[in-house]
Amino acid sequence: MGRLLRTLATDVRRKALWCYESDRWSALLRVLLTDGTLAMVLYRLMQWARRWRLAPLEMLFSKANAILSNCIIGRGAEFGPGLVLIHATGIVINGQVRGGSDISIEHQVTIGAERRSSPVLGDGVFIGAGAKILGAVTIGDGARIGANAVVVHDVPAYCTVVGIPARVVRQRRPEGVFEASLIESETLPRGSVLQPNATD
Ligand SMILES: CC(C)(COP(=O)(O)OP(=O)(O)OC[C@H]1O[C@@H](n2cnc3c(N)ncnc32)[C@H](O)[C@@H]1OP(=O)(O)O)[C@@H](O)C(=O)NCCC(=O)NCCS
């Protein structure tokens, strides 16, 4: 129970920083009233019930999330602490998905299986509204997925991808942007890693 509460506190604090750039009490209280937070809480309760092998409770929290928040997160989906569901409506996540810490997800996002394989997400990934991430893809740390992008290839760390199929348009260092040029509209083959600028 202690771990559940610590994880929930981390999630709520991160959402307060994301939404209001503050983690004061007033910001934390406002976060509790925003949509998306109920889905975050129900997901963590589902994860907790799964850890303790309380299958009926796990199913109950899963169904409650679908009915109350229109958010379908498959039982078995794992996300580390700092998960933020900004608006949860329309989110569909496969139960095999694995995600790191500090992941932010907008509404109408699908993270789904293709040929029975599901995506793996690194830490600090942002997924814009309506984006789809499909199949056996790996999303690197700090990647940003643009609104309505359809990702079917791996995304290198600290890259921004947009479009259908998603292509890399920006690559940055963890601290900030270091290559602002649009990388010509080619789709990155699976496993590709962008090279830094020669001038860098
Ligand atoms: C992709 C995104 C995360 C920005 O990431 P970023 O690394 O800061 O990238 P930039 O804004 O510098 O954009 C890079 C390029 O991609 C383009 N781009 C940005 N988002 C795009 C999108 N969703 N689809 C297509 N192209 C997009 C930009 O126009 C820019 O092109 P340019 O270099 O020719 O000007 C952001 O644009 C986005 O899609 N956010 C989603 C926000 C959201 O879902 N909001 C819902 C609130 S309810």
The ligand as an ORCA input file, in Angstrom:
! r2SCAN-3c Opt
* xyz 0 1
  C       5.257     17.473    -31.819
  C       5.062     18.400    -30.642
  C       5.102     17.615    -29.347
  C       6.156     19.469    -30.602
  O       7.423     18.911    -30.450
  P       8.719     19.804    -30.721
  O       9.913     18.919    -30.551
  O       8.652     21.029    -29.870
  O       8.593     20.152    -32.267
  P       8.254     21.538    -32.977
  O       7.044     22.195    -32.398
  O       9.512     22.343    -33.003
  O       7.862     21.053    -34.439
  C       8.797     20.442    -35.314
  C       8.206     20.457    -36.713
  O       7.099     19.520    -36.777
  C       5.897     20.193    -37.159
  N       4.830     19.609    -36.316
  C       4.682     19.770    -34.982
  N       3.656     19.019    -34.534
  C       3.142     18.393    -35.608
  C       2.073     17.475    -35.777
  N       1.335     17.064    -34.731
  N       1.819     16.996    -37.021
  C       2.570     17.421    -38.089
  N       3.622     18.284    -37.980
  C       3.888     18.765    -36.756
  C       6.136     21.656    -36.861
  O       5.356     22.490    -37.699
  C       7.619     21.788    -37.143
  O       7.826     21.866    -38.520
  P       8.836     23.010    -39.109
  O      10.189     22.644    -38.522
  O       8.725     22.821    -40.579
  O       8.342     24.301    -38.589
  C       3.724     19.182    -30.734
  O       3.677     19.924    -31.943
  C       2.504     18.311    -30.645
  O       2.068     17.655    -31.582
  N       1.920     18.326    -29.419
  C       0.702     17.662    -29.126
  C      -0.069     18.563    -28.184
  C      -1.419     18.004    -27.862
  O      -1.725     16.868    -28.093
  N      -2.235     18.849    -27.286
  C      -3.567     18.489    -26.907
  C      -4.020     19.476    -25.846
  S      -5.703     19.202    -25.423
*
